[in-house]
Amino acid sequence: MEAARLAPSARNIQPWHFIVVTDQQKKKKLSKGRYAKFLVESPVVLVGCGDKKASPNWHAVDTTIAMQNMVLTATSEGLGTCWIGSFNENQVKELLSIPERFRVIALIALGYRRETMELASKVLHFFRR
């Protein structure tokens, strides 16, 4: 969150708000997007929202910059992330009780990366085909 706070924004308005989702049932509902099925397995889902009232012209860009700062910082700390754009904004807003003045910009899956297969396992898998 500190990485997001330090992000630049137009006139330093910082029109972003973030919802940290850890509830399993809410993550399950967020995973309904075509390319978001794995969100149910993620320990944390960050929902980035831009305040249309505070910054009508730049809320989306500013929120995106702040979220990118979060991705870069998480990666530098050894965490895995995945930017998610596969969601229905109205469903997310209803699920999380997000007021109308906010626009859901993106979701970020956050957690430790899955362990990759060892080379021997990859080779065996290749030859078993």
N, C-alpha and C positions, 0 to 999 in steps of 0.2 A: 504494500500500500504506500509505503514511503517513496518507492520508485515512481509511482503514479503521481503522487503529490508534487514531486520535483520536476515533472514534465512541463515544458513550455505550453502556454495557451494564449490565444488572442486576448490582448489587454489584461492578461493574467487573471481572467475570470474563473478559470478552472471549473468548467461546467460539467464535470464528471461526477458520477456517483457509482459506487460498486456494491453489489450484493454478493456476499459469500454464501454459497449454497453447499451444505454438508448433509442435509437431510436426505436419506435414501429414497424416499417416495418422491420428493421434488426432483432429485436427479433423474429418477426413472421417467418422470414426465418430460423433463428437458431433453431426454435422449430420443424423443420421437422423431426428430429431424432425420432426413435420409442419410446424412453423413455424420450423425451425432450419436449413433447407437452405443458407442463406448463410454459416453458420459456417465452412465450408471455405474461404471467401474472406477471412475475417477474419485479420489478422496475429496477433492474440492472443485467446484465449478464457480468461476467468477463471472458475474453478469455485469457488463459495462453499460451504463446508461448515460446519455447526454441530455442536459437540461436545455430544452428548446427555448424556454422563456429567458433564461439567463444569457444565452448566446445563440440567437436565432440563426445566424449565418455560419457559425464555426463549431457548434457543439459536437458534431460528428467527427470532424477532423481532430479537434482537441482531445476528445475521448479516445480516439484511435491512437494518438500519439502517447497518451498516458498508458494505455493498455500495452502498447509495444514496449514501453519502458519496463512494465511488469514482466513481460515475456523475457526480455533480455536479462533482467536482474535474476529472475528465477533460474534461467539457464546457467548463469554464472555461479549460482549457488548449488548447482548439481541437480536441479529439479527438471522434470519434463513438462512441456506445455503443448497445447494444441489449440489453435485459433479456430473457433466454430462460427460459421455464418449460416449454418443449416438449422434454422429455427423459425417458428411462426411468432412474430412479434406480439400479436394480440394474445396468444396463448401464454407466452412468457409473462407478459404484463399482468394477466389475470391470475396466474399461478402465484406470482410473487407480490401481488397487490401494488404494482408500480403505478404511480399517478400519471395522468394523461400528459402532463407537461414534459415527461421524460420519454426519450426514444431509446429503445434497446439497440445498441450498436453492434455488440458481438458478445460471445461467450468464450471463456478460456478454460480448458481442462487443465488442472494443475495437480501434480503429484510426482512420485518417483517413476522413472521410466521402467517399463518391463525389461527384465533381463533378456539379453539377446542370446540366441542359441550358440553354443560352442561350435567351433569349426568342424569338429568330428561329427557332431549331430547334423550339421548342414550337409556334409559330404554323404553321410548315410542316408539322409532324407532324399538327396539327389538320386542315388543309385537304387532306392526302393521303388521309384516310379515305374 
